[in-house]
Amino acid sequence: MSQTTVASPAKRALPPLMRLSDAAARQLTHLYKTAHAGQLLRISVTTKGCSGKAYDMEFVDAPTAGDEVIKDKDVTLLVDRKATLFLIGSEMDFQQSDFEEGFVFINPNEKGRCGCGESFHV
């Protein structure tokens, strides 16, 4: 009796959960040294807006059991575990213009955004 062994296909590596642009890493480092010393930024995805999902960010004193700890460019941030499927492969950037500044997300999972840019859908 002969047995045939079938090899499993090689698993494709997942992209990192999240990356930081150089500008986002600089801004978070600045915030961690000044107004939010001793805290970490937690990112989550909430149900909100006309497209259904929105990024939510808050500074917290410590990670919880439901947080993924992300380290990139010597900066640590937290991602709510319930948001991981929405954020896989995303990059957080910090952009400044004459009229506004803030963190933005470049998310390959987004299928569209609402007209005002406040919410997205996947």
N, CA, C and O atoms as a printed pandas DataFrame, in Angstrom:
     atom_number atom_name residue_name chain_id  residue_number  x_coord  y_coord  z_coord
0              1         N          MET        A               1    0.822   -1.166    0.000
1              2        CA          MET        A               1    0.000    0.000    0.000
2              3         C          MET        A               1    0.878    1.246    0.000
3              4         O          MET        A               1    1.785    1.372    0.823
4              5         N          SER        A               2    0.616    2.144   -0.900
5              6        CA          SER        A               2    1.401    3.375   -0.939
6              7         C          SER        A               2    0.538    4.541   -0.506
7              8         O          SER        A               2   -0.670    4.567   -0.746
8              9         N          GLN        A               3    1.173    5.498    0.132
9             10        CA          GLN        A               3    0.468    6.700    0.571
10            11         C          GLN        A               3    1.008    7.892   -0.188
11            12         O          GLN        A               3    2.213    8.013   -0.413
12            13         N          THR        A               4    0.116    8.757   -0.574
13            14        CA          THR        A               4    0.509    9.981   -1.246
14            15         C          THR        A               4    0.384   11.124   -0.249
15            16         O          THR        A               4   -0.653   11.297    0.391
16            17         N          THR        A               5    1.439   11.889   -0.128
17            18        CA          THR        A               5    1.426   13.039    0.772
18            19         C          THR        A               5    1.243   14.298   -0.050
19            20         O          THR        A               5    1.973   14.555   -1.007
20            21         N          VAL        A               6    0.269   15.059    0.340
21            22        CA          VAL        A               6    0.005   16.314   -0.353
22            23         C          VAL        A               6    0.513   17.453    0.526
23            24         O          VAL        A               6    0.095   17.601    1.674
24            25         N          ALA        A               7    1.393   18.229   -0.014
25            26        CA          ALA        A               7    1.948   19.363    0.735
26            27         C          ALA        A               7    0.931   20.497    0.772
27            28         O          ALA        A               7    0.269   20.787   -0.224
28            29         N          SER        A               8    0.819   21.125    1.923
29            30        CA          SER        A               8   -0.058   22.281    2.048
30            31         C          SER        A               8    0.574   23.453    1.314
31            32         O          SER        A               8    1.795   23.604    1.304
32            33         N          PRO        A               9   -0.260   24.280    0.701
33            34        CA          PRO        A               9    0.318   25.466    0.064
34            35         C          PRO        A               9    0.956   26.372    1.113
35            36         O          PRO        A               9    0.480   26.461    2.245
36            37         N          ALA        A              10    2.014   27.026    0.730
37            38        CA          ALA        A              10    2.699   27.935    1.656
38            39         C          ALA        A              10    1.753   29.063    2.041
39            40         O          ALA        A              10    1.059   29.627    1.195
40            41         N          LYS        A              11    1.737   29.380    3.327
41            42        CA          LYS        A              11    0.884   30.467    3.789
42            43         C          LYS        A              11    1.545   31.794    3.460
43            44         O          LYS        A              11    2.752   31.973    3.623
44            45         N          ARG        A              12    0.725   32.707    2.998
45            46        CA          ARG        A              12    1.201   34.039    2.670
46            47         C          ARG        A              12    1.311   34.832    3.961
47            48         O          ARG        A              12    0.392   34.812    4.780
48            49         N          ALA        A              13    2.406   35.517    4.149
49            50        CA          ALA        A              13    2.618   36.319    5.356
50            51         C          ALA        A              13    1.648   37.497    5.375
51            52         O          ALA        A              13    1.429   38.156    4.359
52            53         N          LEU        A              14    1.081   37.744    6.529
53            54        CA          LEU        A              14    0.201   38.896    6.676
54            55         C          LEU        A              14    1.021   40.171    6.739
55            56         O          LEU        A              14    2.135   40.169    7.263
56            57         N          PRO        A              15    0.479   41.264    6.207
57            58        CA          PRO        A              15    1.187   42.540    6.368
58            59         C          PRO        A              15    1.164   42.929    7.840
59            60         O          PRO        A              15    0.356   42.401    8.603
60            61         N          PRO        A              16    2.037   43.844    8.251
61            62        CA          PRO        A              16    1.985   44.287    9.648
62            63         C          PRO        A              16    0.610   44.883    9.937
63            64         O          PRO        A              16   -0.033   45.445    9.050
64            65         N          LEU        A              17    0.176   44.758   11.165
65            66        CA          LEU        A              17   -1.139   45.297   11.524
66            67         C          LEU        A              17   -1.214   46.777   11.184
67            68         O          LEU        A              17   -2.172   47.231   10.559
68            69         N          MET        A              18   -0.204   47.522   11.596
69            70        CA          MET        A              18   -0.178   48.955   11.319
70            71         C          MET        A              18    1.245   49.452   11.282
71            72         O          MET        A              18    2.120   48.927   11.970
72            73         N          ARG        A              19    1.472   50.479   10.464
73            74        CA          ARG        A              19    2.776   51.147   10.399
74            75         C          ARG        A              19    2.553   52.630   10.678
75            76         O          ARG        A              19    1.444   53.150   10.555
76            77         N          LEU        A              20    3.635   53.286   11.055
77            78        CA          LEU        A              20    3.617   54.732   11.251
78            79         C          LEU        A              20    4.478   55.381   10.192
79            80         O          LEU        A              20    5.566   54.890    9.890
80            81         N          SER        A              21    4.010   56.476    9.625
81            82        CA          SER        A              21    4.874   57.262    8.754
82            83         C          SER        A              21    5.900   57.956    9.643
83            84         O          SER        A              21    5.732   58.007   10.861
84            85         N          ASP        A              22    6.951   58.486    9.047
85            86        CA          ASP        A              22    7.955   59.225    9.825
86            87         C          ASP        A              22    7.312   60.411   10.542
87            88         O          ASP        A              22    7.630   60.691   11.697
88            89         N          ALA        A              23    6.398   61.110    9.846
89            90        CA          ALA        A              23    5.740   62.280   10.441
90            91         C          ALA        A              23    4.873   61.873   11.634
91            92         O          ALA        A              23    4.864   62.572   12.648
92            93         N          ALA        A              24    4.147   60.761   11.533
93            94        CA          ALA        A              24    3.311   60.295   12.642
94            95         C          ALA        A              24    4.177   59.877   13.828
95            96         O          ALA        A              24    3.843   60.167   14.977
96            97         N          ALA        A              25    5.286   59.199   13.550
97            98        CA          ALA        A              25    6.189   58.784   14.628
98            99         C          ALA        A              25    6.766   60.005   15.340
99           100         O          ALA        A              25    6.854   60.015   16.568
100          101         N          ARG        A              26    7.162   61.036   14.587
101          102        CA          ARG        A              26    7.693   62.259   15.205
102          103         C          ARG        A              26    6.634   62.933   16.077
103          104         O          ARG        A              26    6.926   63.355   17.196
104          105         N          GLN        A              27    5.393   63.034   15.560
105          106        CA          GLN        A              27    4.328   63.706   16.312
106          107         C          GLN        A              27    3.960   62.928   17.571
107          108         O          GLN        A              27    3.763   63.528   18.628
108          109         N          LEU        A              28    3.864   61.602   17.477
109          110        CA          LEU        A              28    3.560   60.805   18.664
110          111         C          LEU        A              28    4.681   60.895   19.697
111          112         O          LEU        A              28    4.413   60.998   20.894
112          113         N          THR        A              29    5.920   60.858   19.247
113          114        CA          THR        A              29    7.058   61.006   20.164
114          115         C          THR        A              29    6.964   62.341   20.899
115          116         O          THR        A              29    7.176   62.405   22.110
116          117         N          HIS        A              30    6.644   63.404   20.162
117          118        CA          HIS        A              30    6.483   64.731   20.772
118          119         C          HIS        A              30    5.347   64.715   21.803
119          120         O          HIS        A              30    5.516   65.221   22.912
120          121         N          LEU        A              31    4.196   64.141   21.448
121          122        CA          LEU        A              31    3.060   64.099   22.370
122          123         C          LEU        A              31    3.365   63.263   23.605
123          124         O          LEU        A              31    2.960   63.617   24.712
124          125         N          TYR        A              32    4.086   62.143   23.419
125          126        CA          TYR        A              32    4.440   61.278   24.546
126          127         C          TYR        A              32    5.423   61.960   25.494
127          128         O          TYR        A              32    5.483   61.611   26.673
128          129         N          LYS        A              33    6.191   62.923   24.998
129          130        CA          LYS        A              33    7.155   63.637   25.850
130          131         C          LYS        A              33    6.558   64.883   26.488
131          132         O          LYS        A              33    7.126   65.412   27.443
132          133         N          THR        A              34    5.429   65.360   25.983
133          134        CA          THR        A              34    4.869   66.622   26.484
134          135         C          THR        A              34    3.488   66.392   27.092
135          136         O          THR        A              34    3.389   65.865   28.199
136          137         N          ALA        A              35    2.439   66.770   26.405
137          138        CA          ALA        A              35    1.075   66.761   26.943
138          139         C          ALA        A              35    0.583   65.380   27.378
139          140         O          ALA        A              35   -0.283   65.285   28.248
140          141         N          HIS        A              36    1.118   64.310   26.791
141          142        CA          HIS        A              36    0.624   62.962   27.108
142          143         C          HIS        A              36    1.735   62.058   27.631
143          144         O          HIS        A              36    1.783   60.866   27.330
144          145         N          ALA        A              37    2.627   62.653   28.421
145          146        CA          ALA        A              37    3.723   61.880   29.025
146          147         C          ALA        A              37    3.126   60.776   29.898
147          148         O          ALA        A              37    2.207   61.021   30.679
148          149         N          GLY        A              38    3.653   59.569   29.760
149          150        CA          GLY        A              38    3.187   58.439   30.544
150          151         C          GLY        A              38    1.950   57.760   29.993
151          152         O          GLY        A              38    1.445   56.811   30.593
152          153         N          GLN        A              39    1.454   58.234   28.852
153          154        CA          GLN        A              39    0.265   57.640   28.245
154          155         C          GLN        A              39    0.610   57.017   26.903
155          156         O          GLN        A              39    1.696   57.234   26.365
156          157         N          LEU        A              40   -0.328   56.239   26.366
157          158        CA          LEU        A              40   -0.202   55.642   25.037
158          159         C          LEU        A              40   -1.447   55.958   24.229
159          160         O          LEU        A              40   -2.535   56.114   24.784
160          161         N          LEU        A              41   -1.286   56.052   22.927
161          162        CA          LEU        A              41   -2.421   56.279   22.040
162          163         C          LEU        A              41   -3.070   54.938   21.718
163          164         O          LEU        A              41   -2.393   53.998   21.303
164          165         N          ARG        A              42   -4.397   54.852   21.912
165          166        CA          ARG        A              42   -5.166   53.661   21.535
166          167         C          ARG        A              42   -6.048   54.013   20.342
167          168         O          ARG        A              42   -6.752   55.023   20.342
168          169         N          ILE        A              43   -5.992   53.153   19.325
169          170        CA          ILE        A              43   -6.795   53.345   18.122
170          171         C          ILE        A              43   -7.865   52.264   18.090
171          172         O          ILE        A              43   -7.586   51.086   18.318
172          173         N          SER        A              44   -9.089   52.680   17.805
173          174        CA          SER        A              44  -10.183   51.734   17.643
174          175         C          SER        A              44  -11.016   52.178   16.443
175          176         O          SER        A              44  -10.810   53.256   15.887
176          177         N          VAL        A              45  -11.950   51.330   16.064
177          178        CA          VAL        A              45  -12.871   51.640   14.979
178          179         C          VAL        A              45  -14.273   51.564   15.570
179          180         O          VAL        A              45  -14.652   50.557   16.168
180          181         N          THR        A              46  -15.041   52.642   15.398
181          182        CA          THR        A              46  -16.388   52.696   15.949
182          183         C          THR        A              46  -17.413   52.741   14.820
183          184         O          THR        A              46  -17.078   53.012   13.667
184          185         N          THR        A              47  -18.659   52.473   15.171
185          186        CA          THR        A              47  -19.758   52.612   14.221
186          187         C          THR        A              47  -20.213   54.057   14.283
187          188         O          THR        A              47  -20.636   54.551   15.328
188          189         N          LYS        A              48  -20.118   54.734   13.127
189          190        CA          LYS        A              48  -20.382   56.173   13.139
190          191         C          LYS        A              48  -20.478   56.683   11.706
191          192         O          LYS        A              48  -19.945   56.063   10.786
192          193         N          GLY        A              49  -21.142   57.787   11.521
193          194        CA          GLY        A              49  -21.149   58.486   10.242
194          195         C          GLY        A              49  -21.982   57.816    9.163
195          196         O          GLY        A              49  -22.570   56.754    9.371
196          197         N          CYS        A              50  -22.016   58.458    8.015
197          198        CA          CYS        A              50  -22.861   57.957    6.929
198          199         C          CYS        A              50  -22.282   56.742    6.219
199          200         O          CYS        A              50  -23.020   56.031    5.537
200          201         N          SER        A              51  -20.984   56.479    6.355
201          202        CA          SER        A              51  -20.402   55.298    5.722
202          203         C          SER        A              51  -20.278   54.115    6.674
203          204         O          SER        A              51  -19.964   53.008    6.237
204          205         N          GLY        A              52  -20.518   54.327    7.963
205          206        CA          GLY        A              52  -20.599   53.204    8.877
206          207         C          GLY        A              52  -19.476   53.031    9.874
207          208         O          GLY        A              52  -19.740   52.578   10.988
208          209         N          LYS        A              53  -18.240   53.364    9.548
209          210        CA          LYS        A              53  -17.104   53.154   10.442
210          211         C          LYS        A              53  -16.294   54.447   10.538
211          212         O          LYS        A              53  -16.230   55.235    9.595
212          213         N          ALA        A              54  -15.671   54.640   11.721
213          214        CA          ALA        A              54  -14.815   55.812   11.911
214          215         C          ALA        A              54  -13.655   55.425   12.819
215          216         O          ALA        A              54  -13.793   54.560   13.684
216          217         N          TYR        A              55  -12.523   56.068   12.616
217          218        CA          TYR        A              55  -11.361   55.863   13.473
218          219         C          TYR        A              55  -11.579   56.646   14.759
219          220         O          TYR        A              55  -12.058   57.780   14.734
220          221         N          ASP        A              56  -11.226   56.035   15.877
221          222        CA          ASP        A              56  -11.353   56.688   17.169
222          223         C          ASP        A              56   -9.998   56.579   17.863
223          224         O          ASP        A              56   -9.409   55.499   17.913
224          225         N          MET        A              57   -9.510   57.677   18.390
225          226        CA          MET        A              57   -8.214   57.687   19.061
226          227         C          MET        A              57   -8.371   58.316   20.431
227          228         O          MET        A              57   -9.053   59.329   20.592
228          229         N          GLU        A              58   -7.728   57.700   21.420
229          230        CA          GLU        A              58   -7.734   58.257   22.768
230          231         C          GLU        A              58   -6.415   57.905   23.447
231          232         O          GLU        A              58   -5.812   56.869   23.167
232          233         N          PHE        A              59   -5.983   58.782   24.339
233          234        CA          PHE        A              59   -4.789   58.510   25.127
234          235         C          PHE        A              59   -5.220   57.788   26.393
235          236         O          PHE        A              59   -6.178   58.189   27.055
236          237         N          VAL        A              60   -4.497   56.708   26.726
237          238        CA          VAL        A              60   -4.810   55.898   27.905
238          239         C          VAL        A              60   -3.545   55.720   28.736
239          240         O          VAL        A              60   -2.429   55.901   28.247
240          241         N          ASP        A              61   -3.742   55.364   29.989
241          242        CA          ASP        A              61   -2.603   55.205   30.891
242          243         C          ASP        A              61   -1.891   53.867   30.743
243          244         O          ASP        A              61   -0.697   53.766   31.023
244          245         N          ALA        A              62   -2.622   52.831   30.300
245          246        CA          ALA        A              62   -2.015   51.501   30.186
246          247         C          ALA        A              62   -2.831   50.653   29.213
247          248         O          ALA        A              62   -4.023   50.896   29.021
248          249         N          PRO        A              63   -2.191   49.664   28.603
249          250        CA          PRO        A              63   -2.940   48.757   27.723
250          251         C          PRO        A              63   -3.910   47.893   28.539
251          252         O          PRO        A              63   -3.699   47.659   29.729
252          253         N          THR        A              64   -4.961   47.430   27.885
253          254        CA          THR        A              64   -5.893   46.495   28.501
254          255         C          THR        A              64   -5.696   45.128   27.850
255          256         O          THR        A              64   -4.932   44.992   26.894
256          257         N          ALA        A              65   -6.379   44.132   28.366
257          258        CA          ALA        A              65   -6.271   42.776   27.819
258          259         C          ALA        A              65   -6.744   42.722   26.365
259          260         O          ALA        A              65   -6.344   41.821   25.628
260          261         N          GLY        A              66   -7.577   43.656   25.945
261          262        CA          GLY        A              66   -8.097   43.667   24.584
262          263         C          GLY        A              66   -7.294   44.517   23.611
263          264         O          GLY        A              66   -7.790   44.838   22.531
264          265         N          ASP        A              67   -6.075   44.887   23.961
265          266        CA          ASP        A              67   -5.252   45.737   23.098
266          267         C          ASP        A              67   -4.124   44.955   22.444
267          268         O          ASP        A              67   -3.501   44.098   23.071
268          269         N          GLU        A              68   -3.868   45.257   21.183
269          270        CA          GLU        A              68   -2.671   44.784   20.487
270          271         C          GLU        A              68   -1.632   45.890   20.656
271          272         O          GLU        A              68   -1.940   47.061   20.433
272          273         N          VAL        A              69   -0.426   45.544   21.042
273          274        CA          VAL        A              69    0.646   46.525   21.223
274          275         C          VAL        A              69    1.452   46.577   19.932
275          276         O          VAL        A              69    2.004   45.566   19.496
276          277         N          ILE        A              70    1.518   47.761   19.323
277          278        CA          ILE        A              70    2.230   47.975   18.068
278          279         C          ILE        A              70    3.470   48.800   18.360
279          280         O          ILE        A              70    3.394   49.828   19.034
280          281         N          LYS        A              71    4.615   48.352   17.852
281          282        CA          LYS        A              71    5.859   49.117   17.984
282          283         C          LYS        A              71    6.412   49.328   16.590
283          284         O          LYS        A              71    6.667   48.372   15.858
284          285         N          ASP        A              72    6.594   50.582   16.231
285          286        CA          ASP        A              72    7.146   50.929   14.929
286          287         C          ASP        A              72    7.937   52.220   15.079
287          288         O          ASP        A              72    7.472   53.170   15.709
288          289         N          LYS        A              73    9.118   52.251   14.508
289          290        CA          LYS        A              73    9.975   53.440   14.560
290          291         C          LYS        A              73   10.214   53.898   16.001
291          292         O          LYS        A              73   10.211   55.096   16.284
292          293         N          ASP        A              74   10.420   52.946   16.905
293          294        CA          ASP        A              74   10.666   53.208   18.324
294          295         C          ASP        A              74    9.503   53.910   19.023
295          296         O          ASP        A              74    9.703   54.581   20.035
296          297         N          VAL        A              75    8.297   53.760   18.492
297          298        CA          VAL        A              75    7.100   54.352   19.088
298          299         C          VAL        A              75    6.101   53.227   19.339
299          300         O          VAL        A              75    5.926   52.338   18.505
300          301         N          THR        A              76    5.451   53.277   20.497
301          302        CA          THR        A              76    4.455   52.273   20.848
302          303         C          THR        A              76    3.066   52.891   20.796
303          304         O          THR        A              76    2.854   54.007   21.269
304          305         N          LEU        A              77    2.125   52.158   20.218
305          306        CA          LEU        A              77    0.725   52.545   20.258
306          307         C          LEU        A              77   -0.102   51.291   20.423
307          308         O          LEU        A              77    0.406   50.180   20.273
308          309         N          LEU        A              78   -1.365   51.461   20.729
309          310        CA          LEU        A              78   -2.267   50.353   20.993
310          311         C          LEU        A              78   -3.371   50.322   19.951
311          312         O          LEU        A              78   -3.831   51.364   19.484
312          313         N          VAL        A              79   -3.793   49.115   19.590
313          314        CA          VAL        A              79   -4.928   48.946   18.692
314          315         C          VAL        A              79   -5.920   48.025   19.399
315          316         O          VAL        A              79   -5.566   46.929   19.831
316          317         N          ASP        A              80   -7.154   48.480   19.509
317          318        CA          ASP        A              80   -8.220   47.660   20.068
318          319         C          ASP        A              80   -8.338   46.399   19.214
319          320         O          ASP        A              80   -8.471   46.481   17.993
320          321         N          ARG        A              81   -8.291   45.249   19.851
321          322        CA          ARG        A              81   -8.310   43.973   19.132
322          323         C          ARG        A              81   -9.521   43.842   18.203
323          324         O          ARG        A              81   -9.431   43.185   17.166
324          325         N          LYS        A              82  -10.655   44.460   18.564
325          326        CA          LYS        A              82  -11.854   44.393   17.715
326          327         C          LYS        A              82  -11.670   45.183   16.412
327          328         O          LYS        A              82  -12.443   45.002   15.471
328          329         N          ALA        A              83  -10.660   46.052   16.346
329          330        CA          ALA        A              83  -10.429   46.869   15.154
330          331         C          ALA        A              83   -9.391   46.267   14.217
331          332         O          ALA        A              83   -9.189   46.786   13.119
332          333         N          THR        A              84   -8.730   45.189   14.617
333          334        CA          THR        A              84   -7.605   44.679   13.836
334          335         C          THR        A              84   -7.986   44.301   12.407
335          336         O          THR        A              84   -7.232   44.597   11.480
336          337         N          LEU        A              85   -9.128   43.659   12.204
337          338        CA          LEU        A              85   -9.507   43.261   10.849
338          339         C          LEU        A              85   -9.724   44.458    9.930
339          340         O          LEU        A              85   -9.533   44.357    8.718
340          341         N          PHE        A              86  -10.119   45.583   10.504
341          342        CA          PHE        A              86  -10.336   46.791    9.702
342          343         C          PHE        A              86   -9.034   47.524    9.404
343          344         O          PHE        A              86   -8.983   48.327    8.473
344          345         N          LEU        A              87   -7.973   47.261   10.184
345          346        CA          LEU        A              87   -6.746   48.050   10.097
346          347         C          LEU        A              87   -5.543   47.318    9.517
347          348         O          LEU        A              87   -4.507   47.946    9.295
348          349         N          ILE        A              88   -5.637   46.018    9.263
349          350        CA          ILE        A              88   -4.468   45.266    8.775
350          351         C          ILE        A              88   -3.867   45.955    7.553
351          352         O          ILE        A              88   -4.561   46.232    6.574
352          353         N          GLY        A              89   -2.570   46.226    7.626
353          354        CA          GLY        A              89   -1.855   46.839    6.509
354          355         C          GLY        A              89   -1.963   48.347    6.431
355          356         O          GLY        A              89   -1.485   48.941    5.464
356          357         N          SER        A              90   -2.579   48.992    7.419
357          358        CA          SER        A              90   -2.777   50.446    7.388
358          359         C          SER        A              90   -1.526   51.191    7.801
359          360         O          SER        A              90   -0.658   50.657    8.491
360          361         N          GLU        A              91   -1.456   52.438    7.363
361          362        CA          GLU        A              91   -0.403   53.352    7.804
362          363         C          GLU        A              91   -1.063   54.576    8.413
363          364         O          GLU        A              91   -2.003   55.137    7.851
364          365         N          MET        A              92   -0.560   54.979    9.565
365          366        CA          MET        A              92   -1.025   56.212   10.193
366          367         C          MET        A              92   -0.020   57.296    9.851
367          368         O          MET        A              92    1.184   57.119   10.036
368          369         N          ASP        A              93   -0.515   58.411    9.356
369          370        CA          ASP        A              93    0.330   59.531    8.959
370          371         C          ASP        A              93   -0.097   60.752    9.770
371          372         O          ASP        A              93   -1.179   60.772   10.356
372          373         N          PHE        A              94    0.756   61.760    9.797
373          374        CA          PHE        A              94    0.415   63.044   10.397
374          375         C          PHE        A              94    0.595   64.088    9.310
375          376         O          PHE        A              94    1.681   64.227    8.747
376          377         N          GLN        A              95   -0.471   64.822    9.016
377          378        CA          GLN        A              95   -0.422   65.814    7.940
378          379         C          GLN        A              95   -0.743   67.190    8.487
379          380         O          GLN        A              95   -1.581   67.355    9.374
380          381         N          GLN        A              96   -0.044   68.182    7.925
381          382        CA          GLN        A              96   -0.253   69.573    8.306
382          383         C          GLN        A              96   -0.491   70.396    7.051
383          384         O          GLN        A              96    0.148   70.181    6.022
384          385         N          SER        A              97   -1.420   71.343    7.149
385          386        CA          SER        A              97   -1.638   72.302    6.065
386          387         C          SER        A              97   -1.838   73.672    6.719
387          388         O          SER        A              97   -1.745   73.808    7.939
388          389         N          ASP        A              98   -2.109   74.665    5.904
389          390        CA          ASP        A              98   -2.315   76.007    6.444
390          391         C          ASP        A              98   -3.535   76.076    7.371
391          392         O          ASP        A              98   -3.587   76.924    8.262
392          393         N          PHE        A              99   -4.506   75.194    7.167
393          394        CA          PHE        A              99   -5.766   75.305    7.893
394          395         C          PHE        A              99   -6.037   74.191    8.903
395          396         O          PHE        A              99   -6.898   74.344    9.770
396          397         N          GLU        A             100   -5.319   73.082    8.805
397          398        CA          GLU        A             100   -5.572   71.996    9.749
398          399         C          GLU        A             100   -4.364   71.072    9.855
399          400         O          GLU        A             100   -3.478   71.070    9.001
400          401         N          GLU        A             101   -4.359   70.298   10.918
401          402        CA          GLU        A             101   -3.345   69.279   11.090
402          403         C          GLU        A             101   -3.950   68.125   11.870
403          404         O          GLU        A             101   -4.876   68.314   12.659
404          405         N          GLY        A             102   -3.421   66.933   11.646
405          406        CA          GLY        A             102   -3.926   65.797   12.389
406          407         C          GLY        A             102   -3.454   64.481   11.815
407          408         O          GLY        A             102   -2.805   64.424   10.771
408          409         N          PHE        A             103   -3.801   63.420   12.532
409          410        CA          PHE        A             103   -3.473   62.074   12.096
410          411         C          PHE        A             103   -4.491   61.618   11.057
411          412         O          PHE        A             103   -5.689   61.867   11.192
412          413         N          VAL        A             104   -4.001   60.950   10.024
413          414        CA          VAL        A             104   -4.860   60.380    8.988
414          415         C          VAL        A             104   -4.434   58.932    8.766
415          416         O          VAL        A             104   -3.308   58.547    9.080
416          417         N          PHE        A             105   -5.339   58.150    8.227
417          418        CA          PHE        A             105   -5.076   56.738    7.994
418          419         C          PHE        A             105   -5.102   56.437    6.509
419          420         O          PHE        A             105   -6.034   56.820    5.801
420          421         N          ILE        A             106   -4.078   55.751    6.045
421          422        CA          ILE        A             106   -4.038   55.220    4.685
422          423         C          ILE        A             106   -4.322   53.736    4.858
423          424         O          ILE        A             106   -3.463   52.964    5.285
424          425         N          ASN        A             107   -5.556   53.353    4.513
425          426        CA          ASN        A             107   -6.042   52.018    4.836
426          427         C          ASN        A             107   -6.421   51.272    3.557
427          428         O          ASN        A             107   -7.383   51.649    2.887
428          429         N          PRO        A             108   -5.672   50.210    3.207
429          430        CA          PRO        A             108   -5.982   49.467    1.981
430          431         C          PRO        A             108   -7.296   48.692    2.064
431          432         O          PRO        A             108   -7.776   48.194    1.046
432          433         N          ASN        A             109   -7.884   48.582    3.246
433          434        CA          ASN        A             109   -9.143   47.855    3.411
434          435         C          ASN        A             109  -10.371   48.718    3.131
435          436         O          ASN        A             109  -11.468   48.191    2.947
436          437         N          GLU        A             110  -10.196   50.035    3.098
437          438        CA          GLU        A             110  -11.330   50.929    2.838
438          439         C          GLU        A             110  -11.831   50.733    1.419
439          440         O          GLU        A             110  -11.052   50.680    0.467
440          441         N          LYS        A             111  -13.146   50.627    1.296
441          442        CA          LYS        A             111  -13.771   50.541   -0.025
442          443         C          LYS        A             111  -14.359   51.884   -0.439
443          444         O          LYS        A             111  -14.657   52.102   -1.613
444          445         N          GLY        A             112  -14.524   52.784    0.529
445          446        CA          GLY        A             112  -15.049   54.109    0.223
446          447         C          GLY        A             112  -15.157   54.939    1.483
447          448         O          GLY        A             112  -15.084   54.428    2.601
448          449         N          ARG        A             113  -15.337   56.254    1.269
449          450        CA          ARG        A             113  -15.494   57.213    2.371
450          451         C          ARG        A             113  -16.724   58.054    2.106
451          452         O          ARG        A             113  -17.171   58.194    0.968
452          453         N          CYS        A             114  -17.258   58.608    3.170
453          454        CA          CYS        A             114  -18.381   59.528    2.999
454          455         C          CYS        A             114  -17.867   60.854    2.415
455          456         O          CYS        A             114  -16.660   61.091    2.380
456          457         N          GLY        A             115  -18.755   61.684    1.973
457          458        CA          GLY        A             115  -18.373   62.941    1.341
458          459         C          GLY        A             115  -17.572   63.862    2.234
459          460         O          GLY        A             115  -16.695   64.576    1.748
460          461         N          CYS        A             116  -17.850   63.866    3.531
461          462        CA          CYS        A             116  -17.131   64.770    4.437
462          463         C          CYS        A             116  -15.821   64.157    4.922
463          464         O          CYS        A             116  -15.022   64.844    5.559
464          465         N          GLY        A             117  -15.584   62.865    4.631
465          466        CA          GLY        A             117  -14.330   62.225    5.010
466          467         C          GLY        A             117  -14.251   61.755    6.444
467          468         O          GLY        A             117  -13.191   61.308    6.882
468          469         N          GLU        A             118  -15.341   61.842    7.191
469          470        CA          GLU        A             118  -15.338   61.465    8.607
470          471         C          GLU        A             118  -15.524   59.975    8.844
471          472         O          GLU        A             118  -15.164   59.473    9.908
472          473         N          SER        A             119  -16.086   59.250    7.859
473          474        CA          SER        A             119  -16.307   57.826    8.071
474          475         C          SER        A             119  -15.964   57.053    6.803
475          476         O          SER        A             119  -15.803   57.632    5.729
476          477         N          PHE        A             120  -15.856   55.739    6.948
477          478        CA          PHE        A             120  -15.469   54.881    5.824
478          479         C          PHE        A             120  -16.225   53.564    5.910
479          480         O          PHE        A             120  -16.851   53.261    6.926
480          481         N          HIS        A             121  -16.161   52.782    4.829
481          482        CA          HIS        A             121  -16.712   51.426    4.862
482          483         C          HIS        A             121  -15.728   50.474    4.233
483          484         O          HIS        A             121  -14.891   50.861    3.417
484          485         N          VAL        A             122  -15.843   49.203    4.632
485          486        CA          VAL        A             122  -14.941   48.161    4.128
486          487         C          VAL        A             122  -15.739   47.109    3.389
487          488         O          VAL        A             122  -15.168   46.142    2.885
